Amino acid sequence: MTNEARTPSDFVRNIVANDLRAAKNGGQVITRFPPEPNGYLHIGHAKSICLNFGVASENGGRCHLRFDDTNPTKEEVEFVDSIKEDVQWLGWDWGEHLYFASDYFESLYDYAVKLIRDGKAYVCDLSPQEIREYRGTLTEPGKNSPYRDRSTEENVGLFEKMRAGDYDEGSRVLRAKIDMASPNINLRDPVIYRILKASHHRTGDSWCIYPTYDFTHGQSDSIEGVTHSICTLEFEDHRPLYDWFLESLEIFHPQQIEFARLNLTYTVLSKRRLIELVAKGYVTGWDDPRMPTLSGLRRRGYTPESIRNFCEKIGVAKRDTVVELALLEHSIREDLNHRAPRVMGVLRPLKVVIDNYPEDQVEEVDSVNNPEDMSAGSRKIPFSKVIYIEREDFREDPPKGFFRLSPGREVRLKDAYYITCVDVIKDKDTGEVEELHCTYDPESQGGQTADGRKVRGTSHWVSAAHAIDAEVRLYGTLFSNADPTGEPDDPLDAETGIELNHQPDGQDLAAHINPDSLEILTGCKVEPSLASATPGSTYQFLRQGYFCVDSVDSTPGHLVFNRTVPLRDSWARTEKFRG
């Protein structure tokens, strides 16, 4: 990806700039984006992707895509493929620098043996529960494992047997020997290898012991020559451990820099929470348009440009903050306002018969494709005797301030004629309005009249004989609460150093699920130009919002549109007010 015309400025970029001025690392800038392939990427990852790839690109360096695949019980090829697709969709290219931590399993094993031989690691027989009990608390020191003083030869032999598969899962681990009294709980002899008798998506059954994330991460950075290891703030307390491993092994030492992760209102970005949403059927999958995953946002109609612009707007900070969802929505409106063609779609159709319009006449009216981009040209839309308008554009007893159609009132049809309602047809049983009868002014084509009169109301419409049926899905926030869980993203287990495996009971999430997060409308009518609409293409439905052709369920014979975002922009109005 080429450099942006305007380069952002933040404390991370300032550190990198100072290093370049000091000719540190031989003037090189090498970053990496290191996801674990145990789920799909979400909007929070986009911030990290843009930062890591952006910093490298701006400084003539490179950014690696590395999968930290050290837990075969959670990882799948599906996640690997989706992550690669998402990074490329955002506009970034790792070139030939695609790596996996599993590429380094042999080297990591050798590093572990070196720590053992140097008296800095030992095999421990304590159970996970006992390790927690020995670890101490945030205010009280831990106590040494009874296996901490095993001889070097015994530890090497036990570790070799662990690799050979001689022991059961949970029976033994390899721990670093650091300081059980350290005020930083991460330095209290953390686990660096555990037994997992599970097949790995790349190495198969070659290994039955796997390194922990903390042990793998820094050494993988070192092997790849990463100069700046940029990660989120929850790893700040892990940096002393990152440094301890690299210094103890006497290998190249990248610099770890922490920045604040993204927190977004009405959204959960904890991977285990997202897994729960999928597993318990609160959503239809990882790419459900209500999900904050990049695949979900893409399916909903978000563009990579809008997400990159959003990441630039929120900036890079040292302290955690919560970003309003309205800012993300503002970013997509801002982008689609310039690029999305305008079309007419009637979501809740009401039939209108124009009594004085010729029975068999069909004419074509000219409509601008995008007033924000006149180079987009215009298109022809058929107009005929029977049309559909939006049901909400008619009121039999209009309230004050209602300027659209009502008995005896005249409105303008977008790009067509003025019409006046002369009769209302209702269902005899329910009293619901079924059909309107109107007359039109033949001299008002395009909104011009012989007497120069004007009307305040304008309605969009489609010709009944030419309209295409469509299904429309109106999405709202998945949660009704701005802070659904009140918890940070997935931490590492403070006692064992192993990623948390527990699943929440789901009660908290269930209590905050928005029952109105999805409304499906069938029988919608859209203009005939959309017959050729392709999956993923985006449009502005006049007065309705921005919509995207669904990439999964839409077919040539069954058009499905997802509403990306309504037209209303609370963020833009708020910023205008603040200004």
NUMITI-901251 format. One line per 5 residues: number of its first residue (from 1); their letters; for each residue y, z, x of C-alpha. Coordinates in Angstrom, 3 decimals, always signed. Example, Ala and Ser with C-alpha at 12.3 -4.5 7.8 and 13.67 -1.06 7.14 Angstrom:
1 = as = -4.500:+7.800:+12.300  -1.060:+7.140:+13.670
This chain:
1 = mtnea = +0.000:+0.000:+0.000  +3.446:-0.861:+1.303  +6.128:+1.755:+1.883  +8.377:+2.579:-1.048  +12.028:+1.619:-0.793
6 = rtpsd = +12.979:+5.310:-0.975  +10.924:+7.731:+1.101  +10.623:+11.231:-0.400  +11.604:+14.267:+1.621  +9.833:+17.637:+1.570
11 = fvrni = +8.654:+20.371:+3.903  +5.325:+18.631:+4.635  +7.066:+15.428:+5.673  +9.519:+17.453:+7.738  +6.626:+19.041:+9.659
16 = vandl = +5.117:+15.627:+10.316  +8.491:+14.226:+11.406  +8.984:+17.105:+13.857  +5.503:+16.533:+15.285  +6.275:+12.854:+15.820
21 = raakn = +9.538:+13.678:+17.578  +7.609:+16.037:+19.844  +4.992:+13.319:+20.499  +2.312:+15.685:+19.239  -1.159:+14.153:+18.740
26 = ggqvi = -0.097:+11.171:+20.815  +2.344:+10.140:+18.098  -0.450:+9.628:+15.576  -0.487:+10.653:+11.920  -3.965:+10.849:+10.415
31 = trfpp = -4.466:+12.529:+7.051  -7.368:+12.656:+4.653  -8.116:+13.098:+0.965  -11.356:+15.141:+0.809  -12.709:+15.478:-2.750
36 = epngy = -16.008:+17.115:-3.591  -18.075:+14.607:-5.644  -18.888:+17.084:-8.407  -16.563:+15.753:-11.107  -13.903:+13.189:-11.908
41 = lhigh = -10.431:+13.260:-10.387  -7.574:+14.582:-12.513  -3.784:+14.390:-12.499  -3.618:+17.298:-10.033  -5.639:+15.283:-7.544
46 = aksic = -3.159:+12.422:-7.963  -0.472:+14.638:-6.437  -2.666:+15.256:-3.383  -3.670:+11.595:-3.140  -0.066:+10.403:-3.215
51 = lnfgv = +0.972:+13.011:-0.661  -1.836:+12.377:+1.828  -1.832:+8.591:+1.600  +1.956:+8.508:+1.303  +2.622:+10.577:+4.442
56 = aseng = +0.216:+8.417:+6.446  +1.671:+5.150:+5.127  +5.282:+6.194:+5.737  +4.525:+6.986:+9.367  +2.349:+4.030:+10.307
61 = grchl = -0.771:+6.186:+10.259  -3.922:+6.183:+8.200  -5.519:+8.291:+5.512  -9.265:+8.793:+5.290  -11.213:+9.144:+2.080
66 = rfddt = -13.889:+11.724:+2.813  -16.352:+13.190:+0.371  -17.093:+16.830:+1.165  -20.605:+16.578:-0.240  -22.219:+19.865:+0.767
71 = nptke = -23.645:+21.050:-2.563  -26.407:+18.711:-3.820  -26.952:+20.793:-6.962  -23.616:+19.585:-8.394  -22.948:+16.196:-6.809
76 = evefv = -23.740:+12.743:-8.194  -23.248:+9.119:-7.190  -21.398:+8.630:-10.485  -18.675:+10.968:-9.245  -18.462:+9.204:-5.886
81 = dsike = -17.987:+5.839:-7.561  -15.399:+7.143:-10.025  -13.365:+8.778:-7.246  -13.247:+5.567:-5.220  -12.201:+3.614:-8.311
86 = dvqwl = -9.435:+6.103:-9.144  -7.949:+6.142:-5.635  -7.860:+2.347:-5.549  -6.412:+2.198:-9.073  -3.545:+4.435:-7.949
91 = gwdwg = -2.762:+1.783:-5.365  -4.083:+3.328:-2.144  -6.479:+1.835:+0.392  -8.538:+3.744:+2.936  -9.668:+0.514:+4.605
96 = ehlyf = -12.650:+1.135:+6.851  -12.129:+4.890:+6.844  -14.577:+6.011:+4.182  -16.545:+9.064:+5.275  -18.924:+11.708:+3.966
101 = asdyf = -19.370:+15.239:+5.252  -23.088:+14.526:+4.997  -22.569:+12.028:+7.841  -21.944:+15.082:+10.016  -24.830:+17.315:+8.933
106 = eslyd = -26.533:+17.099:+12.322  -23.299:+17.830:+14.166  -22.515:+20.723:+11.843  -25.967:+22.142:+12.441  -25.368:+21.917:+16.192
111 = yavkl = -22.012:+23.671:+15.763  -23.772:+26.463:+13.887  -26.351:+26.823:+16.674  -23.513:+27.028:+19.213  -21.934:+29.878:+17.263
116 = irdgk = -25.292:+31.669:+17.236  -25.778:+31.212:+20.971  -22.223:+32.421:+21.571  -22.922:+35.583:+19.581  -20.617:+34.500:+16.745
121 = ayvcd = -23.141:+33.910:+13.952  -26.309:+35.569:+12.688  -29.011:+35.139:+10.065  -28.666:+37.726:+7.291  -31.418:+38.782:+4.885
126 = lspqe = -29.156:+40.527:+2.382  -29.277:+39.174:-1.146  -26.110:+37.624:-2.612  -25.531:+40.810:-4.601  -25.953:+42.975:-1.502
131 = ireyr = -23.546:+40.758:+0.441  -20.952:+41.405:-2.259  -21.555:+45.144:-2.079  -21.258:+45.184:+1.716  -18.137:+42.984:+1.695
136 = gtlte = -15.782:+45.705:+0.518  -12.699:+45.130:-1.606  -9.140:+43.966:-1.153  -8.142:+47.567:-0.374  -11.294:+48.874:+1.335
141 = pgkns = -13.034:+47.463:+4.443  -16.574:+46.171:+4.331  -19.527:+47.423:+6.296  -21.774:+45.616:+8.735  -24.979:+43.997:+7.587
146 = pyrdr = -28.080:+45.746:+9.001  -29.069:+42.306:+10.369  -25.774:+41.736:+12.203  -27.100:+42.741:+15.634  -30.176:+40.550:+15.783
151 = steen = -30.714:+38.952:+19.169  -29.597:+35.424:+19.908  -33.192:+34.258:+20.278  -34.235:+35.762:+16.939  -31.250:+34.227:+15.146
156 = vglfe = -31.895:+30.794:+16.616  -35.545:+30.991:+15.622  -34.787:+32.146:+12.095  -32.164:+29.436:+11.647  -34.649:+26.796:+12.799
161 = kmrag = -37.165:+28.100:+10.235  -34.471:+27.990:+7.557  -33.981:+24.315:+8.378  -37.736:+23.726:+8.318  -37.943:+25.058:+4.761
166 = dydeg = -39.965:+28.142:+5.566  -37.886:+30.459:+3.355  -36.987:+30.592:-0.332  -33.524:+30.023:-1.714  -31.419:+33.162:-1.601
171 = srvlr = -33.674:+34.905:+0.906  -31.534:+34.230:+3.981  -28.121:+32.862:+4.909  -26.303:+32.201:+8.144  -23.084:+34.169:+8.485
176 = akidm = -20.217:+34.009:+10.947  -19.762:+37.235:+12.913  -16.045:+37.949:+12.696  -14.676:+41.283:+11.395  -15.934:+43.264:+8.400
181 = aspni = -12.769:+45.398:+8.501  -10.351:+42.467:+8.413  -7.633:+42.739:+5.750  -8.370:+39.063:+5.026  -11.579:+39.179:+3.039
186 = nlrdp = -12.392:+35.600:+4.052  -12.964:+36.798:+7.626  -15.551:+39.412:+6.678  -18.568:+37.583:+8.027  -18.452:+34.611:+5.631
191 = viyri = -21.568:+32.656:+4.743  -21.654:+29.325:+6.588  -25.160:+28.058:+5.693  -27.346:+28.660:+2.655  -30.776:+27.472:+1.556
196 = lkash = -30.681:+24.891:-1.251  -33.949:+23.090:-1.893  -32.362:+20.198:-3.727  -32.300:+16.466:-3.080  -28.969:+15.173:-1.760
201 = hrtgd = -27.452:+11.972:-3.143  -27.224:+10.478:+0.381  -29.622:+12.374:+2.651  -32.425:+12.805:+0.136  -34.788:+15.614:+1.111
206 = swciy = -33.952:+15.583:+4.817  -32.188:+18.930:+4.540  -32.895:+22.140:+2.671  -30.010:+24.083:+4.208  -26.418:+23.085:+3.555
211 = ptydf = -23.132:+24.205:+5.122  -20.492:+25.865:+2.964  -17.207:+24.139:+2.225  -15.227:+26.454:+4.533  -17.503:+25.707:+7.474
216 = thgqs = -17.650:+21.984:+6.806  -14.026:+21.208:+6.122  -12.322:+21.970:+9.411  -15.109:+20.586:+11.580  -15.129:+17.346:+9.579
221 = dsieg = -11.358:+17.076:+10.057  -11.869:+17.608:+13.763  -14.638:+15.016:+14.073  -12.426:+12.430:+12.375  -9.381:+13.249:+14.491
226 = vthsi = -7.288:+14.280:+11.480  -3.889:+15.447:+12.686  -2.553:+17.037:+9.506  -4.975:+18.697:+7.089  -2.859:+18.895:+3.933
231 = ctlef = -4.375:+21.048:+1.189  -3.346:+23.131:-1.805  -1.974:+26.641:-1.697  -5.161:+28.477:-2.678  -6.516:+27.634:+0.781
236 = edhrp = -3.713:+29.454:+2.583  -5.840:+32.608:+2.881  -8.662:+30.456:+4.241  -6.540:+29.000:+7.061  -7.363:+31.866:+9.514
241 = lydwf = -11.041:+31.058:+8.978  -10.374:+27.313:+9.415  -8.638:+28.149:+12.703  -11.322:+30.621:+13.825  -14.113:+28.056:+13.552
246 = lesle = -12.217:+25.381:+15.475  -11.114:+27.784:+18.212  -14.578:+29.321:+18.541  -16.173:+25.877:+18.849  -13.438:+24.712:+21.262
251 = ifhpq = -13.011:+21.365:+19.534  -9.970:+19.340:+18.436  -7.801:+21.477:+16.163  -5.989:+19.762:+13.263  -3.034:+21.543:+11.660
256 = qiefa = -3.642:+22.841:+8.135  -0.590:+22.716:+5.833  -0.660:+24.116:+2.307  +1.416:+22.947:-0.652  +1.605:+24.054:-4.277
261 = rlnlt = -0.981:+22.528:-6.580  -0.015:+20.942:-9.879  -0.005:+23.115:-12.996  +0.726:+21.276:-16.244  +1.460:+22.704:-19.685
266 = ytvls = -1.103:+22.157:-22.481  -3.623:+21.159:-19.815  -6.512:+22.638:-17.844  -7.075:+21.339:-14.328  -9.920:+23.624:-13.321
271 = krrli = -12.927:+21.434:-12.617  -15.369:+23.898:-14.129  -13.239:+23.979:-17.282  -13.245:+20.186:-17.449  -17.027:+20.227:-17.034
276 = elvak = -17.182:+22.690:-19.928  -15.086:+20.397:-22.136  -17.506:+17.536:-21.508  -20.724:+19.565:-21.675  -19.836:+21.324:-24.929
281 = gyvtg = -18.633:+18.199:-26.685  -14.978:+19.113:-27.075  -14.322:+15.594:-25.769  -16.399:+12.415:-25.671  -16.690:+12.280:-21.887
286 = wddpr = -14.779:+12.396:-18.612  -12.760:+9.349:-19.671  -11.777:+10.692:-23.080  -8.071:+9.789:-23.441  -7.275:+13.458:-24.141
291 = mptls = -8.612:+14.479:-20.735  -6.246:+14.909:-17.757  -8.678:+12.917:-15.605  -7.346:+9.742:-14.048  -10.008:+7.766:-15.901
296 = glrrr = -8.901:+9.381:-19.165  -5.232:+8.686:-18.475  -6.070:+5.093:-17.516  -8.029:+4.585:-20.741  -5.116:+6.055:-22.685
301 = gytpe = -2.749:+3.493:-21.178  -1.092:+5.303:-18.291  -0.182:+3.018:-15.404  -0.629:+3.845:-11.716  +3.099:+3.296:-11.229
306 = sirnf = +3.941:+5.926:-13.833  +1.660:+8.494:-12.205  +3.008:+7.805:-8.723  +6.556:+8.140:-10.052  +5.615:+11.393:-11.760
311 = cekig = +4.206:+12.758:-8.497  +7.407:+11.818:-6.707  +9.573:+13.474:-9.371  +7.759:+16.813:-9.268  +7.977:+16.857:-5.466
316 = vakrd = +6.078:+18.970:-2.954  +6.803:+22.697:-2.874  +5.483:+25.847:-1.224  +5.334:+27.898:-4.424  +3.261:+27.341:-7.548
321 = tvvel = +5.207:+26.283:-10.617  +4.291:+24.911:-14.026  +5.412:+21.381:-14.868  +6.185:+20.417:-18.449  +3.820:+17.833:-19.932
326 = alleh = +6.956:+16.162:-21.318  +7.867:+15.034:-17.795  +4.563:+13.184:-17.414  +5.093:+11.560:-20.803  +8.645:+10.631:-19.815
331 = sired = +7.288:+8.885:-16.712  +4.963:+6.640:-18.719  +7.638:+5.841:-21.307  +10.054:+4.962:-18.536  +7.524:+2.599:-16.973
336 = lnhra = +6.217:+0.977:-20.158  +9.713:+0.508:-21.549  +10.240:-2.134:-18.859  +6.819:-3.748:-18.869  +5.224:-3.420:-22.328
341 = prvmg = +5.633:-6.360:-24.778  +6.994:-5.421:-28.210  +4.715:-6.210:-31.139  +4.459:-5.252:-34.786  +1.632:-3.069:-35.986
346 = vlrpl = +1.424:-1.365:-39.369  -0.674:+1.789:-39.107  -0.696:+2.845:-42.778  -0.220:-0.420:-44.680  +1.549:-0.773:-48.006
351 = kvvid = +1.318:-4.190:-49.693  +4.596:-5.934:-50.531  +4.770:-9.073:-52.689  +8.011:-11.056:-52.388  +8.251:-12.511:-55.880
356 = nyped = +10.810:-15.259:-55.212  +9.283:-16.452:-51.942  +7.446:-19.828:-52.288  +3.755:-19.311:-53.015  +2.259:-21.469:-50.270
361 = qveev = +5.068:-21.343:-47.737  +4.511:-19.971:-44.239  +7.301:-19.968:-41.712  +7.524:-18.678:-38.182  +10.207:-16.266:-37.090
366 = dsvnn = +11.222:-15.823:-33.496  +10.866:-12.359:-31.926  +11.866:-11.208:-28.446  +8.951:-9.925:-26.391  +10.895:-7.281:-24.482
371 = pedms = +14.642:-6.672:-24.798  +14.507:-4.806:-21.468  +13.205:-7.956:-19.749  +14.558:-11.160:-21.237  +12.480:-13.167:-18.764
376 = agsrk = +9.452:-12.147:-20.868  +10.602:-14.698:-23.452  +9.819:-14.648:-27.158  +6.988:-15.416:-29.546  +6.549:-16.846:-33.051
381 = ipfsk = +5.352:-14.573:-35.875  +4.164:-15.972:-39.246  +6.001:-14.838:-42.380  +4.671:-15.373:-45.905  +4.910:-14.239:-49.524
386 = viyie = +2.706:-11.160:-49.096  +3.346:-8.751:-46.242  +2.480:-5.218:-45.222  +5.029:-2.571:-44.320  +4.524:+1.001:-43.174
391 = redfr = +3.763:+3.287:-46.112  +6.252:+5.854:-44.834  +8.995:+3.209:-45.047  +9.020:+3.514:-48.850  +10.100:+6.460:-50.987
396 = edppk = +10.200:+6.301:-54.761  +12.629:+9.227:-54.792  +14.327:+8.955:-51.391  +15.735:+12.139:-49.850  +19.215:+12.246:-48.391
401 = gffrl = +19.330:+10.378:-45.084  +16.433:+8.049:-45.952  +17.626:+4.473:-45.371  +14.521:+2.395:-45.859  +12.960:+0.892:-48.974
406 = spgre = +13.177:+2.490:-52.422  +13.592:+1.102:-55.969  +16.736:-1.033:-56.110  +17.471:-0.609:-52.408  +17.741:-3.389:-49.846
411 = vrlkd = +16.361:-3.275:-46.284  +16.078:-5.668:-43.408  +12.698:-6.903:-42.217  +12.692:-7.086:-38.447  +13.566:-10.670:-37.304
416 = ayyit = +13.095:-11.948:-40.890  +14.968:-11.391:-44.196  +16.649:-8.806:-46.371  +14.420:-7.684:-49.252  +15.114:-5.543:-52.319
421 = cvdvi = +12.483:-3.487:-54.163  +12.314:-4.441:-57.875  +9.011:-2.925:-59.030  +6.436:-0.326:-58.023  +2.732:-0.631:-58.891
426 = kdkdt = +0.718:+2.594:-58.948  -2.918:+3.548:-59.292  -3.465:+4.589:-62.910  -5.695:+7.519:-61.993  -4.071:+8.961:-58.889
431 = gevee = -0.484:+7.828:-59.278  -0.481:+6.622:-55.670  +1.744:+3.671:-54.909  -0.483:+0.636:-54.364  +1.923:-2.289:-54.234
436 = lhcty = +5.625:-3.110:-54.168  +7.299:-6.148:-55.643  +10.485:-7.312:-53.974  +12.903:-10.216:-53.867  +14.377:-11.702:-50.734
441 = dpesq = +17.702:-13.277:-49.844  +16.929:-16.756:-48.423  +20.316:-16.747:-46.666  +19.574:-13.578:-44.682  +17.134:-14.999:-42.147
446 = ggqta = +17.490:-13.199:-38.822  +19.718:-10.539:-40.403  +22.679:-12.794:-41.136  +24.061:-13.052:-44.691  +26.623:-15.310:-46.264
451 = dgrkv = +28.772:-12.392:-47.407  +28.405:-10.491:-44.166  +26.836:-7.414:-45.749  +24.810:-5.018:-43.630  +22.013:-2.583:-44.415
456 = rgtsh = +21.144:+0.571:-42.508  +17.375:+0.370:-42.760  +15.056:-1.938:-40.811  +11.280:-2.097:-41.260  +8.586:-3.727:-39.192
461 = wvsaa = +5.964:-5.750:-41.036  +3.044:-8.183:-40.729  +2.036:-11.136:-42.855  -0.966:-10.159:-45.004  -2.610:-13.577:-44.673
466 = haida = -2.333:-13.575:-40.878  -2.684:-9.908:-39.917  -5.576:-8.702:-37.801  -7.480:-5.543:-38.706  -7.448:-2.823:-36.076
471 = evrly = -8.501:+0.759:-35.518  -5.813:+3.013:-34.088  -6.420:+6.364:-32.412  -3.491:+8.773:-32.343  -3.860:+11.339:-29.570
476 = gtlfs = -2.092:+14.651:-29.254  -2.508:+17.449:-26.721  -6.073:+18.703:-26.441  -4.805:+22.284:-26.546  -2.400:+23.910:-28.965
481 = nadpt = -1.437:+26.538:-26.380  +0.857:+25.647:-23.467  -1.281:+27.893:-21.210  -4.872:+27.517:-22.491  -6.609:+29.725:-19.927
486 = gepdd = -3.997:+31.512:-17.854  -6.126:+31.080:-14.754  -5.807:+29.145:-11.463  -8.080:+26.362:-10.301  -11.567:+27.064:-8.983
491 = pldae = -11.453:+29.654:-6.185  -14.180:+30.234:-3.674  -16.317:+33.286:-4.221  -14.539:+36.095:-2.381  -17.791:+37.816:-1.506
496 = tgiel = -20.007:+34.995:-0.314  -17.646:+32.158:+0.557  -19.705:+29.931:-1.753  -18.054:+27.971:-4.535  -18.193:+29.777:-7.871
501 = nhqpd = -21.128:+28.602:-9.966  -20.624:+30.681:-13.116  -19.832:+28.947:-16.373  -17.345:+30.596:-18.740  -18.587:+31.423:-22.215
506 = gqdla = -16.203:+28.886:-23.713  -14.627:+31.300:-26.199  -11.188:+31.121:-24.625  -11.123:+27.327:-24.587  -12.480:+27.040:-28.110
511 = ahinp = -9.728:+29.291:-29.393  -7.044:+26.989:-28.015  -8.491:+23.566:-28.859  -6.021:+21.594:-30.972  -7.824:+20.487:-34.174
516 = dslei = -5.298:+17.658:-34.529  -5.716:+16.250:-31.013  -7.201:+13.030:-32.425  -6.503:+11.145:-35.654  -8.410:+7.903:-36.236
521 = ltgck = -6.777:+5.332:-38.497  -8.822:+2.430:-39.846  -7.563:-0.544:-41.794  -4.442:-0.878:-39.674  -2.784:-4.299:-39.578
526 = vepsl = -1.370:-5.905:-36.434  +0.352:-9.207:-35.819  -1.869:-12.229:-34.973  -0.619:-12.527:-31.374  -2.833:-9.529:-30.577
531 = asatp = -5.982:-11.525:-31.264  -6.076:-12.301:-27.542  -5.307:-8.730:-26.420  -7.566:-7.693:-23.556  -8.956:-4.209:-22.832
536 = gstyq = -6.434:-2.119:-20.924  -3.383:-4.148:-21.967  -0.420:-2.118:-23.210  +2.145:-2.771:-25.934  +4.987:-1.085:-27.708
541 = flrqg = +4.328:-1.048:-31.444  +7.854:-1.188:-32.831  +8.983:+2.234:-34.040  +5.489:+3.682:-33.460  +5.010:+4.219:-29.746
546 = yfcvd = +3.162:+2.729:-26.797  -0.441:+1.666:-27.304  -3.284:+0.458:-25.113  -6.311:-1.632:-26.030  -9.268:+0.713:-25.560
551 = svdst = -11.360:-0.332:-22.572  -14.633:+1.076:-23.946  -14.839:+0.578:-27.707  -12.598:-2.437:-28.298  -14.268:-5.845:-28.720
556 = pghlv = -12.916:-9.269:-29.780  -14.121:-8.613:-33.322  -13.089:-4.966:-33.417  -9.708:-4.149:-31.877  -9.203:-0.490:-31.009
561 = fnrtv = -5.816:+0.781:-29.846  -5.169:+4.141:-28.222  -1.695:+5.562:-28.563  -0.531:+6.291:-25.043  +2.554:+8.208:-26.072
566 = plrds = +4.978:+8.260:-29.025  +8.443:+6.762:-28.618  +10.140:+10.129:-28.894  +11.134:+11.392:-25.451  +11.987:+15.078:-25.498
571 = warte = +12.291:+15.233:-21.697  +14.915:+12.479:-21.471  +16.980:+14.110:-24.210  +16.674:+17.498:-22.523  +17.826:+16.092:-19.192
576 = kfrg = +20.750:+14.331:-20.892  +21.733:+17.616:-22.535  +21.486:+19.461:-19.221  +23.641:+16.812:-17.586
